[in-house]
């Protein structure tokens, strides 16, 4: 079965979720563009959007319409070429509207699993629960006579575990989109030892057609992205606990968060990132990874306590940030949760004192947004960290120590066979997490 035939009948499981909706959007546009080729005009393309939520599916169709329109406006010249045999489409607006119709008409929203029984390709993007994933994959494969291929968007569960439990015999591959899929360029591609070569080749072609940057990862729990992030987060949590020996909890959390953002020139602090992903999601990913790494103890009692207090973070349906370790106003941290008081403490009530304890930044410092967009970024960062190493402030010590731990985590991912090369680890952190530099560097 060739590439186009494989994409004639597709299903996305969890299509109304944040990851699933992005995967559906990208796949719908790829299928529509295949359908517009002259040699494919007689083929029928169908994309089943499968989800348990009727309301979510209703909202999904509005999301698709707005996002396809936005994408079409950016490639109006290409669309004009695709519709060159349609003299009735004169204005760009006519072409854009026709493209939107051609994409949307492929999508069949449903709360039933049965349409997946007829699909050649199934994307699985449900919640990060190995039992649920295995159950769905098994049920589909037992009823689907087409020997379908499966893409799972898991960010932590070993592919071979899902493959073996569902009896898929090499027809499953890890295809980990980063959030949100329509924006993030990175994809971690994770075959198991038994994944069929033709599936790996197909996945690579699909990724290239979407304009994604592919980083291969070996089939080890957590892969590269979460393999680094979860351990990085645990170090941040440990630093918080250590600082609490001499400083109040809210100040300690603020200081670690500021160090990991401003001093390390990252797009957000470690506690903002945990909030963005969700405290409960981070805890669950750690629980998935922990059995595969005996002796590491990938677990945080502080996460347990915060979740018990109802502090979970995550995002609302519109993408705005829910409160977690930090409380947000207009997307910016405004307060820190104190688990003893069970309430948020405004940052402006202690910020000056905490900043004085950290000490000032070197004069050569540039904030992340300025540094990451500067063509001379490497020299700027080199000079900045050189200056930081000359300082003996609390902030400098914390930042340099954090950077060294981040580097060691990254190197261990290569040594343990999770990542194939140091460059791959750096690429994941640069592209998937938007860091201004890779963790394996000479700055620390």
C-alpha positions as CSV (number, residue, x, y, z in Angstrom):
1,X,0.0,0.0,0.0
2,X,1.6,3.3,-1.1
3,X,1.6,6.6,0.8
4,X,-1.5,8.0,-0.7
5,X,-3.5,4.8,-0.3
6,X,-2.6,4.6,3.3
7,X,-4.0,8.1,3.9
8,X,-7.3,7.5,2.1
9,X,-8.9,6.2,5.3
10,X,-7.6,7.5,8.6
11,X,-8.9,7.7,12.2
12,X,-7.7,10.0,15.0
13,X,-8.6,8.8,18.5
14,X,-8.9,11.6,21.1
15,X,-9.6,14.0,18.2
16,X,-11.2,16.7,20.4
17,X,-8.3,16.9,22.8
18,X,-5.5,19.5,22.5
19,X,-3.1,17.1,20.9
20,X,-5.7,15.1,19.0
21,X,-7.2,18.3,17.4
22,X,-3.8,19.4,16.2
23,X,-3.0,16.0,14.8
24,X,-6.4,16.0,13.1
25,X,-5.8,19.4,11.6
26,X,-2.4,18.6,10.2
27,X,-3.6,15.2,8.8
28,X,-6.8,16.8,7.3
29,X,-4.7,19.3,5.4
30,X,-2.2,16.7,4.2
31,X,-5.1,14.5,3.0
32,X,-6.9,17.4,1.3
33,X,-3.7,18.4,-0.6
34,X,-3.3,14.8,-1.8
35,X,-6.9,14.8,-2.9
36,X,-6.3,17.9,-5.0
37,X,-3.7,16.3,-7.2
38,X,-4.9,15.4,-10.6
39,X,-4.0,11.7,-10.3
40,X,-6.0,11.4,-7.1
41,X,-9.3,13.1,-8.2
42,X,-11.1,9.8,-8.4
43,X,-10.0,8.7,-4.9
44,X,-12.1,9.2,-1.8
45,X,-10.4,10.4,1.4
46,X,-12.1,10.1,4.8
47,X,-10.8,11.2,8.1
48,X,-12.7,10.0,11.2
49,X,-12.5,12.3,14.2
50,X,-13.2,9.9,17.2
51,X,-13.8,11.2,20.7
52,X,-16.0,10.4,23.7
53,X,-17.3,14.0,23.9
54,X,-20.1,15.3,21.6
55,X,-19.5,18.8,22.8
56,X,-15.8,18.5,22.2
57,X,-16.4,17.3,18.6
58,X,-18.7,20.3,18.0
59,X,-16.1,22.7,19.2
60,X,-13.5,20.8,17.2
61,X,-15.2,21.7,13.9
62,X,-15.1,25.4,14.7
63,X,-11.4,25.0,15.6
64,X,-10.7,23.3,12.3
65,X,-12.4,26.0,10.3
66,X,-10.5,28.8,11.9
67,X,-7.1,27.0,11.8
68,X,-7.5,25.9,8.2
69,X,-8.4,29.4,7.2
70,X,-5.3,30.8,9.0
71,X,-3.1,28.2,7.2
72,X,-4.7,28.9,3.9
73,X,-4.1,32.6,4.1
74,X,-0.4,31.9,4.6
75,X,-0.1,29.8,1.4
76,X,-2.5,31.5,-1.0
77,X,0.1,31.3,-3.8
78,X,0.4,27.6,-3.5
79,X,-3.4,27.2,-3.3
80,X,-3.8,29.2,-6.6
81,X,-1.5,26.6,-8.2
82,X,-3.5,23.7,-6.8
83,X,-6.8,25.2,-8.1
84,X,-5.4,26.4,-11.5
85,X,-8.0,24.3,-13.3
86,X,-10.9,26.1,-11.5
87,X,-11.7,29.3,-13.5
88,X,-14.6,30.0,-11.2
89,X,-12.1,30.7,-8.4
90,X,-10.9,34.2,-9.1
91,X,-10.1,36.0,-5.9
92,X,-7.8,34.7,-3.2
93,X,-10.8,34.7,-0.9
94,X,-12.6,32.3,-3.3
95,X,-9.7,30.0,-3.3
96,X,-9.3,30.1,0.5
97,X,-13.0,29.4,1.0
98,X,-12.8,26.4,-1.4
99,X,-9.7,25.0,0.4
100,X,-11.5,25.3,3.7
101,X,-14.4,23.3,2.3
102,X,-12.2,20.7,0.8
103,X,-10.4,20.1,4.1
104,X,-13.5,20.1,6.3
105,X,-15.5,17.8,4.0
106,X,-13.0,15.0,4.7
107,X,-13.7,15.0,8.5
108,X,-16.3,12.8,10.0
109,X,-16.8,13.5,13.7
110,X,-18.0,10.5,15.8
111,X,-18.2,9.2,19.3
112,X,-18.2,5.6,18.0
113,X,-15.0,3.5,17.6
114,X,-16.4,1.4,14.7
115,X,-15.2,3.8,11.9
116,X,-11.6,3.0,13.0
117,X,-12.4,-0.6,12.0
118,X,-12.3,0.4,8.4
119,X,-9.2,2.7,8.5
120,X,-5.8,2.0,7.1
121,X,-4.0,4.4,9.5
122,X,-5.0,5.2,13.1
123,X,-3.5,8.0,15.2
124,X,-3.9,7.4,19.0
125,X,-3.9,10.6,21.0
126,X,-5.9,9.7,24.1
127,X,-4.8,10.4,27.7
128,X,-1.5,9.0,28.8
129,X,-2.9,5.8,30.3
130,X,-1.3,2.6,29.1
131,X,-4.3,0.5,29.9
132,X,-6.7,2.7,28.0
133,X,-4.3,2.9,25.0
134,X,-3.8,-0.9,25.0
135,X,-7.6,-1.5,25.2
136,X,-8.4,0.8,22.3
137,X,-5.6,-0.5,20.1
138,X,-6.6,-4.1,20.8
139,X,-10.3,-3.6,20.1
140,X,-9.6,-1.9,16.8
141,X,-7.1,-4.5,15.7
142,X,-9.5,-7.3,16.5
143,X,-12.2,-5.8,14.3
144,X,-10.1,-4.3,11.5
145,X,-9.2,-6.7,8.7
146,X,-7.0,-4.2,6.8
147,X,-3.9,-4.7,9.0
148,X,-3.8,-1.0,9.8
149,X,-0.8,0.9,11.0
150,X,-0.8,2.8,14.3
151,X,0.8,6.0,15.4
152,X,0.8,6.6,19.1
153,X,1.4,10.1,20.5
154,X,2.6,8.8,23.9
155,X,5.3,10.9,25.4
156,X,6.5,8.3,28.0
157,X,5.1,4.8,27.6
158,X,7.5,2.3,25.9
159,X,6.3,1.5,22.4
160,X,7.1,-2.2,22.7
161,X,4.9,-2.4,25.7
162,X,1.8,-1.2,23.9
163,X,2.7,-3.1,20.8
164,X,3.1,-6.5,22.6
165,X,0.0,-6.1,24.8
166,X,-2.2,-5.1,21.8
167,X,-0.7,-7.8,19.6
168,X,0.2,-5.4,16.8
169,X,3.3,-7.2,15.4
170,X,5.4,-4.3,14.3
171,X,2.5,-2.1,13.1
172,X,2.9,0.5,15.8
173,X,5.3,3.4,16.0
174,X,5.8,6.2,18.5
175,X,5.1,9.6,16.8
176,X,5.4,12.1,19.5
177,X,4.1,15.5,18.4
178,X,5.0,18.4,20.7
179,X,2.3,20.7,22.1
180,X,0.6,22.3,20.2
181,X,1.1,20.0,17.1
182,X,0.1,22.7,14.5
183,X,2.8,25.1,15.8
184,X,5.6,22.9,17.2
185,X,8.1,21.7,14.6
186,X,9.5,18.9,16.6
187,X,8.5,15.2,16.4
188,X,10.2,12.4,18.3
189,X,10.0,9.3,16.2
190,X,10.2,6.1,18.3
191,X,10.1,2.7,16.6
192,X,10.2,-0.5,18.7
193,X,12.7,-3.2,18.0
194,X,10.0,-4.9,15.9
195,X,8.5,-1.9,14.1
196,X,8.3,-2.7,10.4
197,X,10.8,-0.8,8.2
198,X,8.0,0.3,5.8
199,X,6.1,1.9,8.7
200,X,9.3,3.8,9.8
201,X,9.7,5.1,6.2
202,X,6.1,6.1,5.9
203,X,6.3,8.0,9.2
204,X,9.3,9.8,8.0
205,X,7.6,10.8,4.7
206,X,4.5,12.0,6.6
207,X,6.6,14.1,9.0
208,X,8.5,15.7,6.1
209,X,5.3,16.5,4.3
210,X,4.1,18.3,7.4
211,X,7.3,20.3,7.6
212,X,8.3,18.7,10.9
213,X,11.8,18.3,12.3
214,X,12.3,14.6,13.2
215,X,14.5,13.4,16.0
216,X,14.8,9.6,16.4
217,X,14.6,8.2,20.0
218,X,15.2,4.7,21.2
219,X,12.3,2.9,22.8
220,X,13.0,3.7,26.4
221,X,10.3,5.1,28.8
222,X,10.1,8.9,28.6
223,X,12.2,9.1,25.4
224,X,14.3,12.2,25.1
225,X,11.9,15.0,25.9
226,X,10.3,13.7,29.1
227,X,13.5,11.8,29.9
228,X,15.2,15.2,30.3
229,X,12.2,17.3,31.5
230,X,11.1,15.0,34.3
231,X,14.6,14.8,35.8
232,X,15.1,18.5,35.3
233,X,11.8,19.2,37.1
234,X,12.8,16.8,40.0
235,X,16.0,18.7,40.4
236,X,14.1,22.0,40.5
237,X,11.8,20.5,43.2
238,X,14.8,19.3,45.2
239,X,16.4,22.8,44.9
240,X,13.2,24.3,46.2
241,X,13.2,22.0,49.2
242,X,16.9,22.7,49.9
243,X,16.3,26.5,49.8
244,X,13.3,26.1,52.2
245,X,15.8,25.3,54.9
246,X,16.9,28.9,55.0
247,X,14.1,30.8,53.2
248,X,10.2,30.8,53.2
249,X,8.6,28.4,50.8
250,X,7.1,31.0,48.5
251,X,10.4,32.9,48.2
252,X,12.3,29.7,47.6
253,X,9.9,28.7,44.8
254,X,10.0,32.1,43.3
255,X,13.8,32.1,43.3
256,X,14.2,28.7,41.7
257,X,11.7,29.7,39.1
258,X,13.4,33.0,38.3
259,X,16.8,31.3,38.2
260,X,15.6,28.7,35.7
261,X,14.1,31.4,33.5
262,X,16.2,34.6,33.8
263,X,19.6,33.3,34.9
264,X,19.5,30.3,32.6
265,X,17.9,32.3,29.7
266,X,15.0,29.9,29.2
267,X,11.5,30.8,27.9
268,X,9.9,30.0,31.3
269,X,10.9,28.9,34.7
270,X,10.7,25.3,35.8
271,X,7.6,25.8,37.9
272,X,5.9,27.6,35.1
273,X,6.7,24.7,32.8
274,X,5.4,22.2,35.3
275,X,2.2,24.3,35.6
276,X,1.9,24.4,31.8
277,X,2.1,20.6,31.5
278,X,0.0,20.0,34.6
279,X,1.2,18.8,38.0
280,X,-1.0,15.7,37.8
281,X,0.3,15.0,34.3
282,X,3.9,15.3,35.5
283,X,3.2,13.0,38.4
284,X,1.7,10.4,36.1
285,X,4.5,10.6,33.6
286,X,7.0,10.0,36.4
287,X,5.0,7.0,37.6
288,X,5.1,5.5,34.1
289,X,8.9,6.1,33.9
290,X,9.9,5.1,37.4
291,X,9.6,1.3,37.1
292,X,12.0,1.4,34.2
293,X,14.7,3.1,36.1
294,X,15.3,1.3,39.4
295,X,17.2,3.3,41.9
296,X,16.3,6.7,40.5
297,X,13.1,7.2,42.4
298,X,11.3,9.4,39.8
299,X,8.7,10.7,42.3
300,X,8.0,13.9,44.2
301,X,6.2,14.1,47.5
302,X,5.7,17.8,47.0
303,X,3.8,17.1,43.8
304,X,1.7,14.6,45.7
305,X,0.9,17.2,48.4
306,X,0.0,19.9,45.9
307,X,-2.3,17.7,44.0
308,X,-4.0,16.6,47.2
309,X,-4.7,20.3,47.9
310,X,-6.3,20.6,44.5
311,X,-3.4,22.4,42.8
312,X,-3.0,20.9,39.4
313,X,-2.1,23.5,36.8
314,X,-2.7,22.6,33.2
315,X,-4.6,24.7,30.6
316,X,-8.1,25.7,29.8
317,X,-9.7,24.8,26.5
318,X,-8.7,28.1,25.0
319,X,-5.0,27.5,25.9
320,X,-4.9,29.9,28.8
321,X,-2.9,28.8,31.9
322,X,-4.6,27.4,34.9
323,X,-3.2,28.2,38.3
324,X,-0.7,25.7,39.7
325,X,2.5,26.3,41.8
326,X,2.0,29.9,40.5
327,X,-1.1,32.0,40.0
328,X,-1.4,33.8,36.7
329,X,-2.7,37.2,35.7
330,X,-2.8,37.9,32.0
331,X,-0.5,34.9,31.5
332,X,2.2,36.1,33.9
333,X,3.0,34.7,37.3
334,X,1.5,37.0,40.0
335,X,1.5,34.8,43.1
336,X,3.0,31.6,44.6
337,X,0.9,28.9,46.3
338,X,1.8,28.3,49.9
339,X,0.8,24.7,50.9
340,X,0.8,25.5,54.6
341,X,-1.5,28.5,54.2
342,X,-3.4,26.7,51.4
343,X,-3.5,30.0,49.5
344,X,-1.6,32.1,47.0
345,X,0.8,34.8,48.2
346,X,1.3,37.8,45.9
347,X,4.8,37.9,44.5
348,X,5.0,41.7,44.9
349,X,4.9,41.2,48.7
350,X,8.3,39.5,48.8
351,X,9.8,39.9,45.3
352,X,12.3,42.7,46.3
353,X,13.7,40.7,49.2
354,X,14.0,37.5,47.1
355,X,15.7,39.3,44.3
356,X,18.2,40.8,46.7
357,X,19.0,37.4,48.0
358,X,19.6,36.1,44.5
359,X,21.8,39.0,43.5
360,X,21.9,40.9,40.2
361,X,22.4,39.5,36.7
362,X,25.6,40.3,34.8
363,X,25.4,43.4,32.6
364,X,25.8,41.1,29.5
365,X,22.5,39.3,30.2
366,X,19.8,39.4,27.6
367,X,16.3,38.0,28.3
368,X,15.4,34.8,26.4
369,X,13.3,36.4,23.7
370,X,16.1,38.8,22.8
371,X,18.8,36.2,22.9
372,X,17.0,33.4,21.0
373,X,16.2,35.7,18.1
374,X,19.7,37.2,17.8
375,X,21.9,35.9,14.9
376,X,24.9,36.3,17.2
377,X,23.2,34.2,19.9
378,X,26.2,31.8,20.5
379,X,28.6,34.7,21.2
380,X,26.1,36.5,23.4
381,X,25.5,33.4,25.5
382,X,29.2,32.6,25.7
383,X,30.0,36.0,27.1
384,X,27.0,36.0,29.4
385,X,27.8,32.7,31.1
386,X,31.5,33.6,31.2
387,X,30.5,36.7,33.2
388,X,28.1,34.6,35.4
389,X,30.9,32.2,36.3
390,X,32.8,35.1,37.8
391,X,30.0,35.9,40.2
392,X,29.6,34.4,43.7
393,X,25.9,35.3,44.3
394,X,23.2,32.9,45.3
395,X,21.6,33.3,41.9
396,X,24.8,32.6,40.0
397,X,25.6,29.5,42.1
398,X,22.1,28.2,41.7
399,X,22.1,28.8,37.9
400,X,25.5,27.3,37.3
401,X,24.7,24.2,39.4
402,X,21.4,23.8,37.7
403,X,23.0,24.0,34.3
404,X,25.5,21.4,35.2
405,X,22.8,19.0,36.4
406,X,20.8,19.6,33.1
407,X,24.0,18.8,31.1
408,X,24.6,15.6,33.1
409,X,20.9,14.5,32.6
410,X,21.3,15.1,28.9
411,X,24.6,13.2,28.7
412,X,23.1,10.3,30.6
413,X,20.3,10.0,28.1
414,X,23.0,9.3,25.5
415,X,25.0,7.0,27.7
416,X,21.8,5.0,28.6
417,X,20.9,4.6,24.9
418,X,17.8,6.8,25.1
419,X,19.1,9.3,22.5
420,X,21.4,8.3,19.7
421,X,23.6,11.4,19.8
422,X,24.2,14.5,22.0
423,X,23.1,16.6,19.0
424,X,19.7,14.8,19.2
425,X,19.2,15.8,22.9
426,X,20.2,19.4,22.1
427,X,17.8,19.5,19.2
428,X,14.9,18.3,21.4
429,X,15.5,21.0,24.0
430,X,16.2,23.7,21.4
431,X,13.2,22.9,19.1
432,X,10.7,21.2,21.4
433,X,11.2,23.3,24.5
434,X,12.4,26.5,22.8
435,X,15.6,26.7,24.8
436,X,18.2,29.2,23.6
437,X,21.0,26.6,23.8
438,X,21.2,22.8,24.2
439,X,21.9,21.3,27.6
440,X,25.2,19.8,26.4
441,X,27.5,22.8,26.1
442,X,30.6,24.4,27.5
443,X,28.8,27.2,29.4
444,X,28.8,25.3,32.8
